[in-house]
Amino acid sequence: MKKYPKIGIRPTIDGRQGGVRESLEEKTMALAKAVANLISSNLKNGDGSPVECVIADSTIGRVPESAACAEKFERENVGSTITVTSCWCYGAETMDMNPHYPKAVWGFNGTERPGAVYLAAVLAGHAQKGLPAFGIYGRDVQDLADNSIPADVAEKLLRFARSAQAVATMRGKSYLSIGSVSMGIAGSIVNPDFFQEYLGMRNESVDSTEIIRRMSEGIYDKEEYAKAMAWTKKHCTKNEGTDFNQPAKTKTREAKDADWEFVVKMTIIMRDLMQGNPKLREMGFKEEALGHNAIAAGFQGQRQWTDFYPNGDFSEALLNTSFDWNGIREAYVVATENDACNGVSMLFGHLLTNRAQIFSDVRTYWSPEAVERVTGKKLTGQAANGIIHLINSGATTLDGTGCQTQNNQPIMKPFWEINEKEVEDCLEATTWYPANRDYFRGGGFSSNFLSKGGMPVTMMRLNLVKGLGPVLQIAEGWTVEIESEIHKLLDERTDRTWPTTWFVPRLNDKSAFKDVYAVMNNWGANHGAISYGHIGADLITMASILRIPICMHNVEEEKIFRPAAWNAFGMDKEGADYRACTTYGPIYK
């Protein structure tokens, strides 16, 4: 699972020997190397390693060189390509013809040689052949001897590369359902055709009883379990909160201690189900050691499991977090209630940012008037126009506390930037309440914290619409802090044992973003995935590669970057996006 795809760089050239080609060899290859260096210096894979680039062995002027490049890229595990040139080339002979590679073309803007002419010609070829490509053309003319990459070109190269690498990383992986449909939530009615045709992924499924089987038969690493329990007692059970259950439903201390042991084992087993564990092979469990090659998973939980067993809140929260008893590590992607649509949204955010993702109910819109009526106080600052209460039953990543910092500001970091002090702070900010047994009859523990305000975040959601297919919603905004008394009164109207993030979207003149209420009213499902940073532009680029149209967003128009062929589908960008995605269809169909 850690064999990441590479990005192939294709230096194309005018094929005319005897003076023309020879004069361009050095320039063309220099541009290819500059692009490779830009990408590897700025983008990282999920494990923190630089994104690798592979450059064709020679410049590409005719079909045999295109074929040799394609063969090399197949051997080198390339997942997407960028073609670069400073001159005219033979478009149909030098273009990337692999239908599964996301592809971009940078035509150097110089007057000595017509790189822009080739760019226009080859993009027309891509459109004519039904192989959409992103066109990159710098705003300012450069001198032929200038091999630097202008800022506007670099921005598009990195946006494409980041999105294409995410798309290529998903291909061949699995989504693992642990259990099935939760409480009639449509997002947990997992659609295998969507995963196969749009993402290139397969679907794996195990019944929830597999967790019990592994517990009962000891199919987990006992040494790790002992380590995990010691860590949990040090950092979590000491922060166990008040039991708010009525006396008849309050568990004994002995039963609560047993629940802690249960949920820790459950966490280890869920992880092993996703990725496998070589320790199990040493123990004689060869099949269980394999895992399911899952890049994302979902746990049904409610209700059949949680009516009888401790809930999955601890396991989901810890797996979605950038650290556990084994130290600081890459966060997993695990969807509450097996909401695969939200799990995919989380996966998109994780692959684009390498950060842990927040899973939340998009629970309540609080208008300024309603807040004042209930609390007697006014919302102020960024919250003045109203707030959206993001809250879920304790399964939100602990990174979402906002206790990681940069320049004294709250942030959610890639795991390799997190330090031990920040881990301690995230854990200290989290209270583990005995689960609300009106909801979770089997008990368990739910995390509770309040996200710090001031973090730029993007809320997203993938929805499946009959007759239309998948669509993606995007709302960039910020976490906000409100007066503690207001928070307490509003929070306790729902469930005081769950973590809260107060969110305000960036508003504009679009109907879905005219006010905070409109954002809530236009949201397409009960859940949302929240990623650190304003990543809407990257999501739009990525979605266009996957042929998933955007039905709602508040991204500035000048940041939107889609394949050049989208320009042929009309001048209204969102309508053109729908028409193009419908015309081309999913890339793996």
Protein Blocks (a to p, Z undefined) as FASTA:
>chain_A
ZZccdddddddddfbghhlmmmmmmmmmmmmmmmmmmmmmmpccfkopacdddddfbdcf
bfklmmmmmmmmmmnopabdcdddfbdcdfklmpcfbfklccdddddddfkbcfklmmmm
mmmmmmmnopacdddddfbdcdfklccdcfklmmmmmmmmmmmmmmmmmgopacddehjd
eehiaklmccfklmmmmnopacddddfklmmmmmmnopacfklmmmmmmmmmmmmmmmpc
cdfbdfklpccfklmmmmmmmmmmmmmmmmmmmnopfklmmnopamlmnonopabdcdfk
paklmmmmccfklmmmmmmpcbdfkopcddddddehhiaklmmmmmmmmmmnopacdddd
dfbacdfklmmmmnopacehjllnopcddddehiacfklnopaceehiacdddfklpcfk
lmmmmmmmpccddddfklmmngpadddddddehiacddddddddehjbpcdddddddddd
ddfklmmmmmmmmomkbccddddddddfbfklmpmklmmmmpcbfbdcddehjfklmmmm
mmmmnopacfbdcbdfklpccdfklmmnojblklmmmmmmmmnopakZZ
